[in-house]
Amino acid sequence: MPQTANNVIVMPEPSNKNSSSTDEPGSGHRSTQRGSALENAAMAQKAVTDSSTEVAGEGARATSAEPSTEVFAVFGVEPEIQAYAMAKYSRSALSMKESLREISTQKAEKFLNTFYFQYGHRSIADLAHIALAVERLSILAAIELADEQRWDGQERSTRYQDFKKSGYYTPDFGADDEARKLYRETLDFLFAEYEALSAHMTQYLISITPKPADLKQEAYERTLKARAFDITRYLLPLATNTSLGEIVNARTLETQVAHLLSHTHKEVRVLGESLKKAATGAAYNINAHSLRDLVEQIRAVNPELGTKAEQELLREVRVAPTLVKYADPNAYEIETRRELRQAARELLAAEPIAPSKAIVDLLDEEPLEVEIATTLLYEHCHHSYRQIRQAVQVAGERRRREIIDLGLRHRGRHDEMLRSFRAGQQFRFDILMDTGGFRDMHRHRRCIQVMQGFTTQHGYEMLLDIEDAGMRGRFDAAMRRVQSAVESLAKRKTPEAEENSQYAIPLAFRKRALFKMDFAEAVYISELRTTPAGHVSYRNVAYAMYEAVARKHPALAKYFRVHDVTAPVDLLQR
């Protein structure tokens, strides 16, 4: 029986039938915001004059011969106003408290329009941090949303939550009722299997795991139920509804929105529009109800004061009305993706996907041009990095440079280079793992990650626990049924048929991702993700990363503090 490491069965692949940030302004679409040179010069002079006036006002303030350092937190300020106040440190001697007192929303917007959009001081947007809640989106869309190196957030856990009643996203099948019916039947089947297997695995784990005398019954059952969910998550399709919260600065949000608006999937494009509206529209205020009651109490005593209180306390707050409003679909990304996808098809048309020898492949070095060209094509196919690299090398220098040109041909003056150009990291891992485990690895954003698309071409993984519980036959049958449905949906003659079919792919199916990182990050991931409390899928991947580095650089192996993934695991350890 083929297997990768402890407790994981790797099913054979089916045959292949077909085959940095910058300080410039954001995207070229902002050209309408730039005035003439004369206008810009005038505005700059006015800014200097205003700044000088502010500094002059400080002259009368007494200063101590040895002033003490003052540190304080800022609260109750809209993100853009806070960004404006902090940005003024570079042009004004005003203190933060003084700046905040003299700033209005209109003044902040004028400042940001001038210095952020016209002069290109993009670091200003780094100072405006925004909290956003995103609820009832698919796991597929959540992966794309979090695919931002500067992103911070938290998503619903498939370990600690039961997803049986979460529901799922249904893409637009247009007039194809047959496809819609097959899709819904497939997903309803997966959720029914998920519920049945979750209940079965919980009872199985209870039967083989005695309860310690010092552990409460509730905690005992909750822990084993979480372990069961960790196993049965393999049945959850990418369409499963999830929720997440994110905290990002305005510059990252602007980049994120533009990327989402340029995506291949309609749901993700709509999500980009929703994020933009949430940032520029009225924010949710948890205190609104109590403040409204307070206003009415004030109004009952003094109607005039009540009106003033209403204007101040119940005014709408917009977290980023200025900094995100020009985020639009990125033509550079859209056109480049189309051309690179075609180039990958042409270059690899005669190359079937080779069976994978390992879940982690630590790549050796190659010339920089070869690395860049290979990485550019990587996310537009399902072949391994080595296969793509071989094809790129055989194609010759002229073809390599043509591919690199494709990656830059549509780049506007203010577009950041594609992620694929962030080359030169010492450690590059080509990783093939189940999508559920990838979601956990995807959280490591200090490294550069280049994802391939979702597919059933690499087979699926199954935990040995499922076989031990007597459920292997049922699990295999479910995967075969779903794979057949996915392939049928992908062949439909409807817009985005292949994209729509991906929502039905369960988390058990494997996908490729290229991870580029330095030594410190390789150590961090290997240590963190091999802990016994983690999911066996990413534990095996993290340990394989360590083993790969140890083989190539034996002198560095001693610096890893990894956990042995072959050692027995205490199921009650959290």
C-alpha positions in Angstrom: 0.0 0.0 0.0 1.6 3.3 -1.0 2.1 5.8 1.8 4.1 8.9 2.6 4.8 8.9 6.3 3.1 8.0 9.6 -0.6 7.5 9.4 -1.2 8.7 5.9 -2.2 6.7 2.8 -1.4 8.3 -0.5 -3.7 7.1 -3.2 -2.2 6.7 -6.7 -2.6 9.5 -9.2 -5.1 8.9 -12.0 -3.6 8.8 -15.5 -3.2 12.2 -17.1 -5.6 12.2 -20.0 -4.8 15.6 -21.6 -1.6 15.9 -21.2 7.6 43.5 -3.0 6.3 46.4 -2.0 7.1 49.8 -3.6 6.8 53.4 -2.6 5.3 54.4 -5.9 1.5 54.9 -6.3 -0.5 51.8 -6.8 -1.9 51.0 -10.3 -1.8 52.8 -13.6 -5.6 53.4 -13.3 -4.9 56.2 -10.9 -3.7 58.5 -13.7 -6.9 60.5 -13.4 -5.9 61.6 -9.9 -2.6 63.1 -11.0 -2.6 66.8 -11.8 -0.3 68.8 -14.0 3.2 69.5 -12.9 2.2 73.1 -12.2 -0.8 72.0 -10.0 1.4 69.5 -8.1 4.0 72.2 -7.5 1.4 74.6 -6.2 0.0 71.9 -3.8 3.4 71.0 -2.6 4.2 74.7 -1.9 0.9 75.0 0.0 1.8 71.9 2.1 5.2 73.3 3.0 3.5 76.6 3.9 0.9 74.9 6.1 3.6 72.8 7.7 5.7 75.9 8.4 2.7 77.6 10.0 2.2 74.6 12.2 5.8 74.6 13.3 5.8 78.3 14.0 2.8 77.8 16.3 5.0 75.4 18.3 7.6 78.1 18.9 6.0 79.5 22.0 5.9 76.1 23.7 8.4 75.8 26.5 10.7 72.8 26.2 12.6 71.0 28.9 16.4 70.8 28.7 16.1 67.0 29.0 12.6 66.1 27.8 11.4 62.7 28.8 10.1 60.2 26.3 6.3 59.9 26.1 4.6 56.8 24.9 0.8 56.4 24.6 -1.7 54.4 22.7 -4.2 56.0 20.3 -7.9 55.0 20.5 -11.1 56.2 18.9 -9.7 57.5 15.7 -10.7 56.4 12.2 -7.9 54.6 10.4 -7.4 57.2 7.7 -7.2 60.1 10.2 -4.7 58.2 12.2 -2.6 57.5 9.1 -2.8 61.2 8.3 -1.7 62.2 11.8 1.2 59.8 11.8 2.3 60.9 8.4 2.5 64.4 9.6 5.4 63.5 11.8 7.5 63.8 8.7 6.4 67.3 7.9 5.3 68.9 11.2 6.6 69.4 14.7 3.1 69.0 16.1 2.6 66.2 18.7 0.2 63.4 17.9 -2.4 64.8 20.3 -2.2 68.2 18.6 -2.4 66.7 15.1 -5.4 64.6 16.0 -7.2 67.6 17.5 -6.8 69.8 14.4 -7.6 67.1 11.8 -11.0 66.8 10.2 -12.2 64.1 7.8 -12.2 66.5 4.9 -8.7 67.6 5.7 -7.5 64.0 5.9 -9.0 63.2 2.5 -7.4 66.2 0.9 -4.0 65.3 2.3 -4.3 61.7 1.2 -5.4 62.5 -2.2 -2.4 64.8 -2.6 0.4 62.8 -1.0 -0.8 59.2 -1.5 -2.3 59.3 -5.0 -0.6 62.3 -6.7 2.9 62.2 -5.1 3.0 58.4 -4.6 3.9 58.3 -0.9 2.3 54.9 -0.5 3.8 54.2 2.9 1.1 56.5 4.3 -1.4 53.7 3.8 0.7 51.4 5.9 -0.4 53.4 8.9 -4.1 52.9 8.4 -5.1 49.5 9.9 -8.5 48.1 9.1 -10.5 45.2 10.7 -12.9 43.4 8.4 -15.3 40.5 9.0 -15.9 38.3 6.0 -18.7 35.7 6.5 -20.3 33.0 4.4 -17.7 32.7 1.7 -16.4 29.4 0.3 -13.2 27.8 1.5 -11.9 28.3 -2.1 -12.5 32.0 -1.9 -11.1 32.2 1.6 -7.8 30.6 0.4 -7.6 33.3 -2.3 -8.4 36.1 0.1 -5.7 35.0 2.5 -3.1 34.6 -0.4 -1.4 37.8 0.5 2.0 37.8 2.2 1.2 40.9 4.3 -2.2 39.5 5.5 -3.2 38.8 9.1 -6.4 37.1 10.0 -8.2 34.1 11.5 -10.6 31.6 9.9 -13.1 29.0 11.2 -11.3 25.9 12.2 -12.2 22.5 10.7 -10.8 20.9 13.8 -12.9 22.7 16.5 -16.1 23.3 14.6 -18.7 21.0 13.1 -19.3 22.1 9.4 -22.3 19.9 8.8 -24.7 22.8 8.8 -22.5 25.4 7.3 -24.0 25.2 3.8 -22.1 25.7 0.6 -21.6 28.1 -2.2 -23.3 27.4 -5.6 -21.6 29.0 -8.6 -23.6 30.4 -11.5 -24.4 27.6 -13.9 -26.6 29.8 -16.1 -29.2 27.8 -18.0 -27.4 24.5 -17.5 -29.8 22.9 -15.1 -28.2 19.5 -15.5 -24.9 20.8 -14.2 -26.5 22.6 -11.3 -28.4 19.4 -10.3 -25.2 17.2 -10.5 -23.3 19.8 -8.5 -25.9 20.0 -5.7 -26.3 16.2 -5.5 -22.5 15.8 -5.2 -22.2 18.4 -2.5 -25.2 17.1 -0.5 -23.7 13.7 -0.7 -20.3 14.9 0.6 -21.9 16.7 3.6 -24.0 13.6 4.4 -20.8 11.5 4.3 -19.0 14.1 6.4 -21.7 14.0 9.1 -21.8 10.1 9.1 -18.0 9.7 9.2 -17.6 12.4 12.0 -20.1 10.5 14.2 -18.4 7.2 13.4 -14.9 8.4 14.0 -15.8 10.1 17.3 -17.2 6.8 18.7 -14.2 4.9 17.3 -11.6 7.3 19.0 -13.6 7.0 22.2 -13.4 3.2 22.0 -9.6 3.2 21.7 -8.7 6.1 24.0 -9.3 5.5 27.7 -10.3 8.6 29.7 -7.7 9.7 32.2 -9.1 10.0 35.8 -8.1 13.6 36.1 -9.8 14.7 32.8 -13.4 15.8 32.9 -15.8 13.9 30.7 -16.8 17.0 28.8 -13.2 17.9 28.0 -12.4 14.3 27.0 -15.3 14.1 24.6 -14.6 17.6 23.2 -11.0 16.7 22.5 -11.7 13.5 20.7 -14.6 15.1 18.8 -12.0 17.7 17.5 -9.7 14.8 16.5 -12.6 13.3 14.6 -13.3 16.5 12.8 -9.6 16.7 11.9 -9.9 13.4 10.1 -13.3 13.9 8.4 -12.4 17.4 7.1 -11.1 15.5 4.0 -14.7 15.2 2.9 -15.5 18.9 3.0 -15.6 20.4 -0.5 -14.0 23.7 -1.4 -17.5 25.1 -1.7 -18.1 24.8 2.1 -19.1 28.1 3.7 -16.6 29.5 6.1 -16.0 32.9 7.8 -12.9 34.8 8.7 -11.6 38.1 10.1 -8.7 40.1 8.7 -6.7 43.0 9.9 -4.7 44.7 7.2 -3.3 48.1 6.4 -4.9 50.1 3.7 -2.0 49.5 1.2 -2.3 45.8 1.6 -6.1 46.0 1.3 -5.9 48.0 -1.9 -3.5 45.4 -3.4 -5.8 42.6 -2.2 -8.9 44.1 -3.7 -7.3 44.7 -7.1 -6.1 41.1 -7.1 -9.5 39.7 -6.2 -11.2 41.8 -8.8 -8.9 40.3 -11.4 -9.5 36.7 -10.4 -10.7 33.8 -12.6 -13.7 32.9 -10.3 -16.8 35.1 -10.2 -17.3 34.6 -6.4 -13.8 35.9 -5.8 -14.4 38.9 -8.0 -17.7 39.7 -6.2 -15.8 39.3 -2.9 -13.3 42.0 -4.1 -16.2 44.4 -4.7 -17.7 43.6 -1.3 -14.4 44.3 0.5 -14.1 47.6 -1.4 -17.6 48.6 -0.4 -17.0 47.6 3.2 -13.9 49.8 3.4 -15.4 52.8 1.8 -18.9 52.5 3.2 -20.3 52.9 6.7 -18.7 50.5 9.2 -20.6 48.4 11.8 -20.7 50.2 15.2 -21.3 47.8 18.1 -22.2 50.8 20.3 -24.8 52.2 17.9 -27.9 51.0 19.9 -26.7 52.3 23.3 -25.6 55.6 21.7 -29.0 56.0 20.1 -30.6 55.6 23.5 -28.2 58.1 25.0 -29.0 60.6 22.2 -32.8 60.2 22.9 -32.2 60.8 26.6 -30.3 64.0 25.8 -32.9 65.1 23.3 -35.6 64.7 26.0 -33.8 67.2 28.2 -32.5 69.5 25.6 -33.7 69.1 21.9 -31.0 71.3 20.5 -28.2 69.5 22.4 -29.8 66.2 21.3 -29.5 67.2 17.7 -25.8 68.0 18.2 -25.3 64.7 20.1 -26.9 62.8 17.2 -24.6 64.5 14.7 -21.5 63.6 16.7 -22.3 60.2 18.2 -24.3 58.6 15.4 -22.3 59.8 12.4 -21.3 57.1 10.0 -17.7 56.1 10.2 -15.9 54.9 7.0 -12.6 53.1 7.7 -10.9 53.8 4.3 -13.1 56.1 2.2 -10.1 57.5 0.3 -7.2 54.9 0.3 -9.1 52.0 -1.3 -11.6 53.8 -3.6 -9.4 53.5 -6.7 -8.7 49.8 -6.4 -9.8 48.3 -9.7 -9.2 45.1 -11.7 -5.5 44.9 -12.6 -5.0 44.6 -16.4 -1.4 43.6 -15.9 -2.4 40.6 -13.8 -5.4 39.6 -16.1 -3.5 39.7 -19.4 -0.3 38.2 -18.0 -2.2 35.3 -16.6 -3.9 34.6 -19.9 -0.6 34.7 -21.9 1.4 32.6 -19.4 -1.4 30.0 -19.2 -1.2 29.7 -23.0 2.6 29.5 -22.9 2.4 26.7 -20.3 -0.1 24.7 -22.4 2.2 25.0 -25.4 5.4 24.1 -23.6 4.0 21.2 -21.7 1.4 19.9 -24.2 3.3 16.6 -24.8 4.3 16.2 -21.1 2.0 14.0 -19.0 2.1 14.7 -15.3 4.8 12.5 -13.8 4.0 10.5 -10.6 5.4 12.2 -7.5 8.3 10.5 -5.8 8.0 12.6 -2.6 5.6 15.0 -0.9 8.4 17.5 -0.5 11.1 18.2 -3.1 14.0 20.5 -2.0 15.1 22.0 -5.3 18.7 22.4 -6.3 20.0 25.7 -7.8 19.7 26.8 -11.4 20.5 30.0 -13.3 18.3 32.9 -12.3 16.7 33.2 -15.7 15.7 29.5 -15.6 14.2 30.0 -12.1 12.2 33.0 -13.0 10.8 31.5 -16.2 9.9 28.2 -14.4 8.2 30.0 -11.6 6.2 32.1 -13.9 4.8 29.0 -15.6 4.4 27.0 -12.3 1.0 28.3 -11.2 -0.5 27.8 -14.7 -0.3 24.0 -14.8 -0.2 21.0 -12.5 3.3 19.6 -13.3 6.1 19.5 -10.8 8.7 22.2 -10.7 11.4 19.9 -12.0 9.2 18.9 -15.0 8.6 22.5 -15.8 12.2 23.4 -15.3 13.3 20.6 -17.6 11.0 21.9 -20.4 12.2 25.4 -19.9 15.8 24.4 -20.1 15.2 22.3 -23.3 13.3 25.2 -24.8 16.5 27.3 -24.9 17.6 30.8 -24.0 15.4 32.6 -26.5 12.2 30.9 -25.3 13.1 31.5 -21.7 13.5 35.2 -22.3 10.2 35.2 -24.2 8.5 33.7 -21.1 10.1 36.3 -18.9 8.9 39.0 -21.3 5.4 37.7 -21.0 5.6 38.2 -17.2 6.4 41.9 -17.7 4.9 42.9 -21.1 1.7 44.4 -19.6 3.2 45.8 -16.5 2.1 49.4 -16.0 4.2 52.2 -14.5 2.9 51.7 -11.0 2.3 47.9 -11.0 4.3 45.7 -8.6 6.0 42.8 -10.3 4.2 39.4 -10.1 5.1 37.3 -7.0 6.9 34.8 -9.3 9.7 37.4 -9.8 10.6 37.2 -6.0 13.4 34.8 -6.8 16.7 34.0 -5.1 15.6 32.4 -1.8 18.0 29.7 -0.6 15.4 27.1 0.1 12.7 26.2 -2.4 10.3 23.4 -1.7 8.0 22.0 -4.3 5.2 20.6 -2.1 2.4 18.2 -3.0 -0.1 17.8 -0.2 -3.8 17.5 0.5 -5.7 20.8 0.2 -6.8 20.6 3.9 -3.2 20.5 5.0 -2.2 23.2 2.6 -4.7 25.6 4.2 -2.6 25.2 7.4 0.7 25.7 5.6 -0.7 28.6 3.7 -0.7 30.6 6.9 3.1 30.9 6.8 3.4 34.2 5.0 7.0 35.1 5.7 7.9 32.9 2.8 6.9 33.3 -0.8 4.2 30.9 -1.9 3.2 30.3 -5.5 0.0 28.1 -5.7 -1.1 25.9 -8.5 -4.9 25.5 -9.1 -7.2 23.0 -7.5 -7.4 19.6 -9.3 -8.2 15.9 -8.9 -5.3 14.9 -11.1 -2.9 14.2 -8.2 -5.1 11.8 -6.3 -6.1 12.1 -2.7 -4.9 11.2 0.8 -6.6 9.2 3.5 -5.7 8.8 7.1 -5.0 5.3 8.4 -7.5 6.1 11.2 -10.2 5.8 8.6 -9.1 2.4 7.6 -8.6 1.3 11.2 -12.2 2.4 11.8 -13.4 0.2 9.0 -14.4 3.1 6.7 -11.8 2.9 3.9 -14.2 1.3 1.4 -16.8 3.9 1.9 -14.3 6.8 1.8 -12.7 5.5 -1.4 -16.2 5.1 -3.0 -17.0 8.7 -2.0 -13.8 10.1 -3.6 -14.3 8.2 -6.8 -17.9 9.4 -7.1 -16.9 13.0 -6.5 -13.9 12.8 -8.9 -16.2 11.6 -11.7 -18.7 14.5 -10.9 -15.9 17.1 -11.0 -14.6 15.8 -14.3 -18.1 15.9 -15.8 -18.8 19.4 -14.5 -15.5 20.7 -16.0 -16.5 19.5 -19.4 -19.8 21.4 -19.5 -20.1 24.0 -22.3 -20.8 26.9 -19.9 -18.8 29.9 -18.9 -16.2 29.2 -16.2 -17.1 25.5 -16.2 -13.7 24.3 -15.0 -13.6 27.0 -12.3 -17.1 26.0 -11.1 -16.2 22.3 -11.0 -13.4 23.1 -8.5 -15.9 23.9 -5.8 -16.9 20.3 -5.6 -13.3 19.1 -4.9 -13.0 17.8 -1.3 -10.0 18.8 0.9 -8.6 15.3 0.6 -7.4 15.9 -3.0 -3.9 17.1 -3.4 -2.5 20.3 -4.9 1.0 21.7 -5.6 2.5 24.8 -4.1 6.0 26.2 -4.4 7.4 27.6 -1.1 10.5 29.8 -1.2 12.1 30.8 2.1 15.3 31.5 4.1 16.9 29.1 6.5 15.2 30.6 9.6 11.7 30.1 8.1 12.5 26.5 7.1 13.5 25.8 10.7 10.4 27.7 12.1 7.9 25.7 9.9 9.6 22.4 10.6 9.6 22.9 14.3 6.1 24.4 14.6 4.3 22.0 12.3 5.8 18.7 13.6 4.3 19.1 17.1 2.2 16.1 18.1 -1.0 18.2 18.5 -1.0 19.1 14.8 -2.7 17.4 11.9 -0.7 14.4 10.6 -0.8 15.8 7.1 1.2 18.9 7.6 3.3 17.2 10.3 4.6 14.8 7.6 5.2 17.7 5.2 7.1 19.7 7.8 9.2 16.7 8.8 9.9 16.0 5.1 11.2 19.6 4.8 13.6 19.0 7.7 14.8 15.7 6.2 15.4 17.3 2.8 17.5 20.1 4.3 19.4 17.6 6.5 20.3 15.5 3.5 21.5 18.5 1.5 23.1 20.4 4.4 23.9 17.8 7.1 25.8 20.3 9.2 22.7 22.4 9.6 20.5 19.5 10.8 21.4 20.0 14.4 19.8 23.4 14.5 16.3 21.9 13.9 14.2 21.1 17.0 11.7 18.9 15.3 9.3 16.3 16.7 9.6 12.7 15.5 6.4 12.2 13.4 6.8 8.4 13.7 6.4 8.5 17.5 2.9 7.5 18.9 0.6 10.4 19.4 -1.5 11.1 22.5 -4.9 11.8 21.1 -5.8 13.8 24.1 -2.9 16.2 23.7 -4.0 19.6 22.5 
